[in-house]
Amino acid sequence: MGMFSVDTNIILCIIVAYITDIVLGGWRLQGYPVKFVSLVVKSSGARFLRYASGLSKAAPDKSTFYGTAAGVIHALYTTLLIFVSLAVTLDFARRLHSVFYYILTTYFIYSTLSVRRLANTAWSVTSLLKKSRFLDAQNKVLKMSGEYGESVGDGRSAIGTAAPSDVGSEFVIKEVIGVLSRGTIDKVISPILFIILGALFGVPVPFVYILKTASALFAYSARNKEGANSGSIVKSVEVSAGKAGVYADFSAGTNANANAGADANINVNEGFTKPGAGLYRILAIIPSMLSCILIPLSAALCGKGFLGSVRIIRRDHSNDLSQKGGVWGEAAFAGALGIQLGGAPVYPGGEMKNPVIGDDLKEPKITDIFMAIRIMITTSVIMLTLSLAVLFFFIV
C-alpha cells in the first residue's frame, strides 16, 4: 500500500525472535551484537574525545565547542557505521540464500529484545530479598541498572552509593521496580516499535540498531561525564592536565582545585556527552508516549488500577528520576502498584533528595516486583500484537 510493503517472512522472523527471547532470554549469544555496538561506540568515542581534547589545549576557551562538535560527529559516525554494516551484512546473506537472510534477521531482532532477561534479573532479586541478603540484592540491582545504560553516580539509581546500613527490603524493591519500569520503555516498547517501523521500509534490523546505537551512546556518555554529581555527594575524580594527573574534589559541581587545563578537559567531556545522550532522548519520545497507554492497559489486564496509573502519569510526569527519559514508565508503574518511587535515600556523604513519583499508599512488598514483571510482560505482548497488526495491514 503506497510506499510501504512488508515481507510476510519478516513478520514470522519477528514472532520467532520474540518467542525465542521469552524462552532463551539471557542466553550468552543473545548479547553479542549489542556488546559489539557498545565496543564500537567506546573505541571510536575515545579517539574523537582525544582529538577534541588536543584541539582544546590550543584554545581552551573553545573547549566546549570542540567537545560538542566531536560528540555530534561521533554520534553520526557510529550510527551510520552500524546501520550500513548491518545492511551490507544482511544483503550479502540474502545473496547467498534467502534462508540465511531470514535466520540472520531473526537472530539480530532477538538480540535487541530483553523481556526474559529483565524478568529473570528481577526474579533473582526477589530470591535474595526472601533470604534477607539485602547487600547481594543491592549489587544485583546495581548490575541491572548498569546493563541498561544507567549510571549510579548521578541519581538515576540511588542504590549504588547508599551506605550498606541503609539498604533494606523496601529500598531494594523500589529500585528494582524503577529499573523494570524504565526497562519496559527502553528494552520492550522501544525496540519493538523500531523493528516494526524498519519492517515497513524493509530494513527492520538496521533500523532497530539505530536505537541500540543511540542507547550505547547514552551509556557511554553517562560513564564518561565528569563532575556530574548533584547534591552534597563528594567525589574524587582524576582529570588529565597535560602529562600530569590532577586530582580534584567535586562537590555540588565545583572544581576549584583544578587548573585551567583540567577545566578545559572537563568542558570538552561535558560537551562531548550531550549529542549522544540527546539522540537517545529524541528517539525515546514516542516509546515514552506509547507507554502512557500500554502500561496502564497492561496494569488493568493484570488486575491493577488503570485510572490510578493514568492519574500519576498526568501528575508526576515531570518528576524525572531518570535522565534517560523513563519517567513515564516510572509514573505508570507507581500509579498502578500504589507505591511511591524516588525520595531521599541516605548517602555516606549526606542526603540526596530525588523527586518522588506516585502516592505512598502502602509499603512496597516483594509481591509488587512480581506484579511489575507481569505488567512488563503483558505490555510486551500488547505492543507486539498491535505492531504485527500494523504490519499485516501492509503485507504485499
N, C-alpha and C positions, 0 to 999 in steps of 0.2 A: 504494500500500500504506500504509494508515494515514494519517498526517498528511503523508507525502511523496508528491509526484507530479512527475515530470520530463518536461519537453517534449523530445521527440525532436530537434527542431531545435536546441535548446541544446547537445546533445551534438555535433551537426555543427558548431556555432559554435566549440566548444572545440577540436575536431580541426583545423578550418581555421585557427584562431588559432595553434595550436602549430606547424603546418606553415609558416605564414607567418613565424613567428618564426625557425624554422630557416633558411628561405630568405632572408628580408629582415630579419633581426635587425640592430639598429643603424640602421635607416632613420630619418631625421630625424623623420618624422611619428609614429614609434612612441613617442617620449618626451614628446610634448606634454602628454598628460593628467597624467602623473606630475609633470612640471615645474609644471603648474598647481596641483596639490595642494601641492607644496613652496612655491609662491608664496603660497598662501592661509595655510599654516602660518606662514610667515615674517612676512607682513604683520600677521596677527591676533596673532601672538606678540609682536611689537614693541609693539602697543597695550596688551595685557594686562600686559606687563612694565613699561611706563611707568606704568601705573596702580598696580601694586603698589609700584613704587619711590616714587611720590608718597605713598602711604599710609605707607611705612616711614620717611619723613622726620619725620612727626609722632610715630611710635612706633618708634624703632629697635630696641627690644627684641623687637618682634613682626615684624621684617623677614622672618625665615624662614617664619613662619606665612603672612604675606601672599604671599610668593613661591610657597609650596606651594599655597595656595588659588587663586592666579591660574593656576598650572600645571594644576591639576585642571580648572578652568573652561575653560581654553584647549584642553585635550585633548578634553573632552566637546564643546565648541562646534565645533571643526574636524571631528571625526569625524562628528558629527550633520549638519553642514552639507554635507559631501561626500557622505554617504550619501543624504540627502534630495535633493540637487541631481541626482545620478545617477539616482535612482529616478524623479524627475519628468521628467527629460530622456528617459529610455527609455520611460516611459509615454506621453509626447507623441509619440515616434516610432512607437510601436505604434498609436496612434490615427490617425496619418497613413496608415500602411500597415505591415503585418507585415514586409514586406521591409526597410523602413528600420530597423525594430527589430532584426532579426537581423544586419543589416550593422553597425549601431552596436554591438551587443553583441559581435560578433566583433572589431571594432576595439578596444574597451575591454579585452577579455580579452587580445588581442595586446599591448596597451600595458603589461601587467603582467608579461610574460614576458621573460627576458633570457638564455636559453640560448645563442643565437648570439652575442650581444654579449659575454658572458663569454668564450666560446671565442675570438672574434676578438681581444679585448684580450690574452689570454694568448698567442695565436699571434704577435701583433705584438711582444711582449716577447721571445719566442724568436728572432725575426729580429734584433733588436737585440743580443741576447747572442752570437749567432753572429758578429756583426761586432765584438765586444768593445766595444760602445758602452754601457758599464755605467751611465754617468750618465743617458743617454737612457732606458735600461731602468728605472732608478730612478724617473725622473719619470713614466714610463708607469704603473708600479705605484702610485705616489703618487696619480695621477689616478684609477686604477682603484679604489683604496681610497676616495677621496673621493666617487666616483659611487655607491658603495654605502653611504653614510651613516657611514663610519668616519673618526674624527678621528685624525690622526697625532700629536697632541700628548700623548696620554695613554697611549701604549704599545700601542695596538691595531695600529698599523702602524709599526714602529720605523724603517723605511727613510726616512721623511720627514725626520728630523732627523739622520740619520747623516752624518758627515763624508765628503766625496767620496772621500778617500783610502781609506776603509774599505769602499767599495762594491765588491763583486766578484761573480763569476758565482754562487757558492754562496749568497751573501746574497740576491741578487735572486730566485733560483729558489725559495728557501724562502718569500720574501714573496709571490710570485705564487701559489704553491700554497696558502698560507694564505688569500689572498683568494678563490681558487677554491673552497676548502673551505667558507668562510663563505657565499660566494655560492650554493653548492649548496643551502644551507638557506634563505637569505634570498630568493633570486631564482628558485629552481626548485621546491623542495618546498613552501615556504610558499604561494606564490600558487596553485599547482595545488590544494592542499588547500582553500584558502578559496574558490576558484572552484567546486569540487565541493560543498562544504558549502552555499554560496549557491545552487547549482543545485537542491539538494534542497528549498529553500524558494522557488524561483522568482525569486531575486534574485542571480544569480552576480556581476554587475558591482558593484553597491553593496556586496556582502559582501566581495569581494576588496579593494575600495578602503578598507575599514576597516583592512586590513593595510597598504596603501600609505600611508594617512594616519598610522598609528602609526609606520611606518618614517621618514616625513618628520619626525614629531615627535621621534624619536630623533636623527636627523641634526641637526635644529635645536638640540636640547638639547646635543649634543656640541660644536657650533660656538660655543655661547654660554656654555658653562660656564667660568667664570674661576677661575684658581688651581687647576686640576685636575691639574697636573703632579705626577708622583711621582718618587722617587729624587732624584738630585742635579742634575737639569736646572734651569737658571736661566732664567726668562722675565721679560720686562718687559711688563707689561700696563697698559693705560690704564683707570682706573676713574673714573667720574664722581662728583664730590662737589659737589653744587650746580651752580654755573655754571663752576667751575674744574676743570681736568683734573689729577688727582693721579696721578703715576707711581709705581708700587711694584714692587719686585723680589720675586718669589715664589720661594723655594727651599724644597723639601720642605714645601710647603703653608703657609708662614708669610707674613704680610703686616704685619710690624712697622712698616713705614714709612707704612702707610695710616692715615688718620684715621677717626673714628667714622662719618662719612658714607659713606666708601668701604667700611668693614666692613659697614654695613647693605646697601649695594648688592650686595656680594658674597653676603651671606646670602640676599637676595631672588633673585639669579640662581641660586644653588645649589638653593634650594627650588623655583624655577620649573622647573628642568630635570628633576626627579625623576619627576613624574607621567607625562610623555610617554615618557620612557625606560622607565619601569616598565610602561606599557601595552604597548609593543612586546615587552618580555621575557616578559610573560604570554602574548601571542599566539604567541610563538616556542617555547613549551614543547613542544607536541605535534609541530610540524615537527622540532624537535631530537630528540625521541624516535624519530620515524619514521626519521630519518637513521641511527640506530644499526642499523637493519635494512637499509635501502635501499642505503646506501653500501657496506657490506661485501658485500652480494649483488652489487652492480654491479661491485665490485672482482674478485670471483670470476669473473664472466662475462667480465671483461677479462683474465683470466689472472693476477690478483694474489691475495694471501693474504686469504681470508675470516676465518680464525681469528686471524691477526695483527692484522687491523683490529679485530675484536671485543675482543681482549685489551688493546689500547691504549685502546680506549674505556672499558673497565672500570677500567683502572689510572689513566688520566690525565684522566678526565672532569672532575675538579675543578680542573685547572690551566688556568684560563680566560685565554687570551690576548686574548679579545675581549669587551668589556663588552656587546656586542650578543647574546651568548649563542651564539656559534658554536663553542664548544669541542668539542661532539660531532662536528661535521663535521671539525674540525682533527684530532682524535684518530683518526677513522675513516680519513682520507686518510694521515696519518702512518704508521699501522699497516699500511695496505695497500701503501704505497710503500717501507716500511722505512727511513724517514728521520726526522729529528728537527726539529721546528719550535720556534720560540721561542729561548730562550737569552739571551745578554748582548751585544747589539751595542754598539759603542763610539760615544759621542756626543761632540760638541765640548766639552760640559761635564763629561764623565766617562762612566762605565759605568752603564747602566741594566739591571738584571737582571730579565728576564721569566721566567715559568715555562717549563719545557720540556715538550713533548709528543712522545711517541714515542721509539724507540731509535735511536741514531746508528749504524746498521748499515752504512751506506755513504754516500759523498759524493753529495749531490744533483746530478743531471745534467739537461740540457735535456730529455732523453727522459722524465724524470719529469713535466715540465709537460705533455707530450703525453699521457702516461698519465692524468694528473689530469683533463685535458679529456675523455678517453674515458670515465672513470668518471663525471664530471659529466653528460655527455650520456646515458649509459646509465641513470643514476639518474633523469633526467627522463623517459625512455621508460617505465621500470618504474612510476614514480609515476603517470604519465598513464594507463597501461594499467590499473593496479589501480583508479584513480579512476573511469575510464569503466565498468569492470565493475560498480562500485557503482551508478553512475547507471543502467545498463541494467537492473539489478535493480528499480529503482523507476519504470521507464517506464510512462506511463499506458496 
